[in-house]
Amino acid sequence: MRISPDDVALPDTATCKSCQVILPFSNIAFPAGQTCEQNIILDSGDPSKHALTSGYYKDQDRVKTKASDLSRLPYSGSGKCSHGGVLDSTASQDATGGINKDSSSEFVSPHHFLHKMAAQLAVEASIKLFVDLQEAVSDENFLRFLGLDYGPALNLVVDITNPMKVAFDQIYSTVVPLAKGSNPPIDYVLVTFKDDGLDSAFETHNSA
C-alpha cells in the first residue's frame, strides 16, 4: 500500500502497543536484548488507518505524549511509539518498547530483525531521489548540485618571464576560439611561472 507523506498519524492517536521494555544502562546492570514485533498499530488491521509515524527519543525538543492524554487507545498499554533501545528512557513509558531499525543489535534496536530490509529500502529510496532530481534539473545542474563540474576544463600554464603583453596575447588568442566553440570549457585554470619558479594560480568559470 502506498502511503502519502500527508498521511501522518493524528496527535491524539496511539501508534504503538507496548512490548518488553529494557531500561537504560544506568538503571540495570546487564540488560537483556529486546524484540518488539507487530507493535505498530497503524501498520496492521484496517488499511484505511495506515499512516506515517515516528518514535520519540529522550532529551529531544518534542516530549513523548502521555498515554493518558490520548483520546484513541485501542489496546491496553498502547500509546505513542518510542525510538527504543537501552539508551532511550522514553521506552519505559506506554507504549513501552520502540520501533527503531538503526542496527541489527537487539540492545539498540527493538526492530533489529528489520534492519537489513530498512537499510536496503533506504539505499533504494536515496537512489530514486537522486535519479528523479537528475531528470528534473538536467545532468549539468545535477552535477553542479553535487559540487562536480560538467564539461571540459582548459588549463593554461604560462611563462611570464617574457613581457606580460606577449604572454596575455597568447592566452587571449588561445581561449577565445575555445570559449566560443560548440563545447566550451566550463572551468579555466591559469598557472603562471617565472625563471625562479611558480608565480600564481587562478581558477574561474567565467571565460570573460
C-alpha positions as CSV (number, residue, x, y, z in Angstrom):
1,M,0.0,0.0,0.0
2,R,1.3,3.4,-1.0
3,I,1.3,6.0,1.8
4,S,1.3,9.7,1.0
5,P,3.7,12.0,3.0
6,D,0.5,13.8,4.1
7,D,-0.9,10.6,5.8
8,V,0.5,11.4,9.3
9,A,-0.9,9.8,12.5
10,L,-3.0,12.3,14.4
11,P,-1.6,13.8,17.6
12,D,-4.3,12.2,19.8
13,T,-4.0,8.7,18.3
14,A,-2.0,5.8,19.8
15,T,0.5,4.4,17.3
16,C,2.2,1.6,19.2
17,K,1.3,-1.3,21.5
18,S,3.5,-2.0,24.5
19,C,6.1,-4.7,24.3
20,Q,9.0,-5.9,26.5
21,V,11.0,-2.9,27.8
22,I,14.7,-2.7,28.5
23,L,15.7,0.2,30.8
24,P,18.8,2.3,30.2
25,F,22.2,1.1,31.3
26,S,22.1,3.4,34.2
27,N,19.2,1.6,35.7
28,I,20.1,-2.0,35.0
29,A,23.5,-3.8,35.1
30,F,23.1,-6.4,32.4
31,P,20.1,-5.6,30.1
32,A,18.8,-8.4,28.0
33,G,18.0,-7.9,24.4
34,Q,14.7,-6.5,23.3
35,T,12.5,-7.5,20.4
36,C,9.2,-5.7,19.5
37,E,7.2,-7.5,16.8
38,Q,4.0,-6.2,15.4
39,N,3.8,-3.3,17.9
40,I,3.0,-0.6,15.4
41,I,-0.8,-0.2,15.5
42,L,-1.1,1.7,12.2
43,D,0.8,-1.0,10.3
44,S,-1.9,-3.6,10.8
45,G,-5.6,-4.0,10.7
46,D,-7.8,-1.7,8.6
47,P,-5.8,-0.4,5.6
48,S,-7.6,2.9,5.8
49,K,-5.8,3.5,9.1
50,H,-2.3,3.2,7.6
51,A,-0.3,6.4,8.4
52,L,3.2,7.5,9.0
53,T,4.6,7.7,12.5
54,S,7.9,8.0,14.2
55,G,9.5,7.3,17.6
56,Y,10.1,9.7,20.4
57,Y,13.6,9.8,21.9
58,K,14.9,11.1,25.2
59,D,16.1,14.7,25.5
60,Q,14.5,15.8,22.2
61,D,12.5,19.1,21.9
62,R,9.3,17.1,21.4
63,V,8.3,15.3,24.6
64,K,6.5,11.9,24.3
65,T,2.8,12.4,24.8
66,K,1.4,10.6,27.8
67,A,-1.0,7.7,27.0
68,S,-3.5,9.3,29.4
69,D,-3.6,12.4,27.2
70,L,-4.6,10.4,24.1
71,S,-8.2,10.0,23.1
72,R,-7.7,7.0,20.9
73,L,-6.3,4.0,22.8
74,P,-7.4,0.8,21.1
75,Y,-5.2,-1.5,23.3
76,S,-4.3,-1.7,26.9
77,G,-0.8,-0.2,27.3
78,S,-0.9,1.5,23.9
79,G,0.4,5.0,23.3
80,K,2.9,6.9,21.1
81,C,5.9,5.0,19.8
82,S,9.4,5.4,21.2
83,H,12.6,5.2,19.3
84,G,13.6,2.5,21.8
85,G,16.8,0.7,22.8
86,V,18.7,0.6,26.0
87,L,19.7,4.3,25.9
88,D,16.2,5.6,25.4
89,S,14.4,6.4,28.6
90,T,11.1,7.0,26.8
91,A,10.9,3.3,26.0
92,S,9.7,2.6,29.6
93,Q,6.6,4.8,29.0
94,D,3.4,3.5,27.3
95,A,3.7,2.3,24.7
96,T,6.8,0.6,26.0
97,G,9.5,-0.6,23.7
98,G,10.3,1.0,20.4
99,I,10.5,0.9,16.7
100,N,14.0,1.9,15.5
101,K,15.8,-0.3,13.0
102,D,19.1,1.5,13.2
103,S,21.1,-1.7,13.8
104,S,20.9,-5.4,13.9
105,S,21.6,-5.4,17.6
106,E,18.7,-6.2,19.9
107,F,20.2,-4.0,22.6
108,V,20.0,-0.9,20.4
109,S,17.1,-1.6,18.0
110,P,13.7,-3.2,19.1
111,H,13.1,-3.8,15.3
112,H,16.6,-5.2,14.8
113,F,15.1,-8.0,12.7
114,L,14.1,-5.5,10.1
115,H,17.4,-3.7,9.9
116,K,18.7,-5.2,6.6
117,M,15.3,-4.6,4.9
118,A,15.2,-1.0,6.2
119,A,18.8,-0.3,5.1
120,Q,18.1,-1.7,1.6
121,L,15.0,0.4,1.3
122,A,16.9,3.5,2.4
123,V,19.5,2.9,-0.3
124,E,16.8,2.4,-3.0
125,A,15.0,5.5,-1.8
126,S,18.2,7.6,-1.9
127,I,19.0,6.4,-5.4
128,K,15.4,7.2,-6.6
129,L,15.6,10.6,-5.1
130,F,18.9,11.4,-7.0
131,V,17.6,9.9,-10.2
132,D,14.4,11.9,-10.0
133,L,16.3,15.1,-9.2
134,Q,18.7,14.5,-12.1
135,E,15.8,14.0,-14.6
136,A,14.1,17.2,-13.3
137,V,17.0,19.6,-13.4
138,S,19.3,18.2,-16.2
139,D,22.7,16.5,-16.0
140,E,24.6,19.7,-15.8
141,N,22.6,21.3,-12.9
142,F,22.6,17.9,-11.1
143,L,26.4,17.7,-11.2
144,R,26.6,21.3,-10.0
145,F,24.3,20.4,-7.1
146,L,26.8,17.6,-6.2
147,G,29.7,20.1,-6.4
148,L,31.0,18.5,-9.6
149,D,31.9,20.1,-12.9
150,Y,30.1,19.2,-16.1
151,G,32.2,19.6,-19.3
152,P,35.8,20.2,-20.3
153,A,38.3,22.3,-18.4
154,L,41.0,24.4,-20.0
155,N,44.3,24.6,-18.2
156,L,46.9,27.1,-19.2
157,V,50.5,27.2,-17.9
158,V,52.2,30.4,-19.0
159,D,55.8,31.5,-18.7
160,I,55.7,35.2,-17.9
161,T,59.4,35.7,-17.9
162,N,58.8,37.5,-21.2
163,P,56.9,40.8,-21.3
164,M,53.3,40.4,-19.9
165,K,51.6,41.7,-23.0
166,V,53.1,39.0,-25.1
167,A,52.0,36.3,-22.6
168,F,48.4,37.5,-22.4
169,D,48.1,38.0,-26.1
170,Q,49.0,34.3,-26.3
171,I,46.4,33.4,-23.7
172,Y,43.7,35.5,-25.4
173,S,44.3,34.0,-28.8
174,T,44.0,30.5,-27.3
175,V,41.0,31.0,-25.1
176,V,38.6,33.0,-27.3
177,P,38.2,30.4,-30.0
178,L,37.6,27.7,-27.4
179,A,35.2,29.8,-25.4
180,K,33.1,30.5,-28.5
181,G,33.2,26.9,-29.7
182,S,30.4,24.3,-29.7
183,N,31.7,22.7,-26.5
184,P,33.3,25.5,-24.5
185,P,35.2,24.8,-21.3
186,I,33.3,25.3,-18.1
187,D,36.4,25.7,-16.0
188,Y,39.5,27.8,-16.7
189,V,42.8,27.4,-14.8
190,L,45.7,29.7,-15.3
191,V,49.1,29.0,-13.8
192,T,51.9,31.4,-14.3
193,F,55.6,30.9,-13.6
194,K,58.9,32.7,-13.9
195,D,62.5,31.7,-14.1
196,D,62.6,31.4,-10.3
197,G,59.5,29.2,-10.0
198,L,55.7,29.3,-9.6
199,D,54.2,32.8,-9.7
200,S,50.4,32.3,-9.2
201,A,47.4,30.1,-9.9
202,F,43.9,31.2,-10.8
203,E,40.6,29.4,-11.5
204,T,37.3,30.7,-12.9
205,H,34.2,29.6,-14.6
206,N,33.9,32.9,-16.5
207,S,35.6,32.9,-19.9
208,A,35.4,36.7,-20.0
